[in-house]
Amino acid sequence: MAVINNEELRDVYHYLATIENIILKESRHIKGNKSYVDNIVPEVLTKIYSQKLEKAINFSDNLMRVCYENSVVALLATFEMVIFAKYRTSYGKIRNVVKEHSSKPLDYFKAREKFVNDSIDKLHAIIELIEGHIDIDLQKKLAMIKDQRDYIAHGKRFGKAPIINLSITEIAETLDETISAIESK
């Protein structure tokens, strides 16, 4: 199991890894016995996926895919929550320093605050902000994970699926490394 330092990210990762583990264990039974599907689906779905082995295996495979895709979205949503909280906290510190050290109220500062708050509200803006301040390989992984999440979150409507070969453990580790890199700067 991966060591994830950020508490919020770690908790979500543990929940998702547990769900993935349960699904993996249950799916093994399906491959040997199509009727096993009836043990894991809600009662209203019994006998729907267990009639043919191919249908049972397809259900199991799709269950794993949906679990993975939802894990990508959930991990990145948690990452965004953490990153935006850190951004707003650091921005608040900068704002307080400016207020304390300016001789009079600055209209420029209010305009700048509006500009900053309006522009840094999406993950791609944070990625642009940290570009060049974190390891290039880490930045590439983060961009790849973001592209995967965007593809999933937007209904798989835009082009081809990005190729991503990262497990949810590797995704969680990458996001945690990014948080650590940002905190150390």
N, C-alpha and C positions, 0 to 999 in steps of 0.2 A: 504494500500500500504506500502511496506517495506521501511525502511529508509536505503539507501545505501550511504555511505560516500564518496567513491571513485567516482570522477566525471565521468570518462570514463565508468566505470562499471554501474553507475547509468543511464547514458544516454542510453546505450544499453538495460539495463533492462526495462526502460520506453518504449522504442520502441517495445520490444518483448512483454511486458505485454499488450500494446495497441493492437497489432496484435492478441494476444491470446483472448483478450476481444471481439474484433470484430468477430472473428471466433465463439466464444461461443454464442454470441448474434444471429448471422446469422444461426448457426446450430439448434437453438431452433425452428426456423421457418420451417426448413426442416423436422423435425420429425412430424410436423402436416400437412405439405403440400409438397409432393415430387416435385412438379413443382417449388417450391421456389429455388431449385438448379439453375435453369436457370437464376435467378436474380443475382447470385453471380459469376458464371463461365464466362470466356471469351466467346464471341459470337460463336466462332468455336466449343465450347463444349455444346452449348444449345441442348437440347433433348437427349443428350448422357447419362447423369446420372439421368434424371428426368422421365424416362419411368416406373420404378418400385420403390416402396417405399424402398424395401430392398437395391437396388442399390444406391439410394439417401442417405440413412442412412449410408451405407458402405463408400460412398464418404466423407460424413461429418466426420465420425470417423477417416478415414485415413488422412483427412485434419488436424484434431486435433493432431494426432500422429506425422505427418510430422512437424507441427508447434512446438511441444514440442521438438522433436529431433533436429531441427535446432536451437532452443533456447538454448539447452544444448551446442551445438557446438559454437554458437556465444558468449555466456557468458564465456565459457572457453577460447576462442580465445582472448577475451578482457582481461580476467584475466592474460593470458600468456603475452600479450603485456605490461600490467602494471608491472607485476612481473619482467620480463626480463629488462624493463627500470630501475626499482629500483635496480636490481642486477648489471647491467652495471654501474649505477651511483655510487653505493657503491664500486664496484670494481675499478672504476676510482679514487675514493678518496684514497683507499688503495694504488693504484699504484703511485699516486702523493706523498704520504707520504714516500714510499720506495725510490723513486727517490730523494726526497729532503734530506733524511737522510742517504743515502749511500755515502761512500767516493769515490767510483768509480763505473762505470757501472757494473751491475751484469748480467753475462750470465745466472746464475741460475734463475734470475727473468724473463728473456725473456722465458726461458724454462717453468717456472711455469705458466706464462701468457698464453702460447700456450696450456698447459695442461688444465688449468682452462677454457679458452674460448672454447676449443674443447669438454670438458666434460659437461658443463652446458649449453646445448642448447635444452633440452627437458623438458617438465613439470615434468616427473618422477624424473629428477635430482634435480629440485627445491624442490620437495616433500621430497626427501632424505635429502637434505641440511637443511630443516627446521624441520626434524624429531627430536622430543625431545625438541624442542624450542616453540612449540605451544601446546595447549590443545589436549589431546589424542582423544577426541570425535570429535573435529574440524578436526583433521588430518584424522580420519576414514571417515568422511563425504567427505572430499576433495578427498581422494583416491577412494571412491565409485563414486563420480561425474566424476573423471578422467577415471575410468574404463568404465562408461557409454559412455562418449564422445569418448573414443578409439573404443569401439564397433561400435558406429554409424559412426565415421569418417573412419573406415577401412572397410566399406561396409558390416558390420554384418557377416563377414566371419569366425570369430574365436570363436568357441564354442557357448555357450548359452548366451543370453543377461543377463547382470548383473541385479539383482533386485534392482530397485531404486524407492522409493516412495516419492521423493521430488518434490515439485512444482517448477516452475521456480523462484518463489519468494524465496523459501527456498534455492535454488541453489545460487541465487544472494546474499542472506544474508550470506551464508557460505563462498563464495568467498570474499565478503567484509570483513567479520570477519578475514579471513586469511590474507588479505592485512593489516588490522589494527594490527593484532598480529605481523606480520613481521616488520611493521613500529615502533612498540613499543619496539622491541628488540635491 
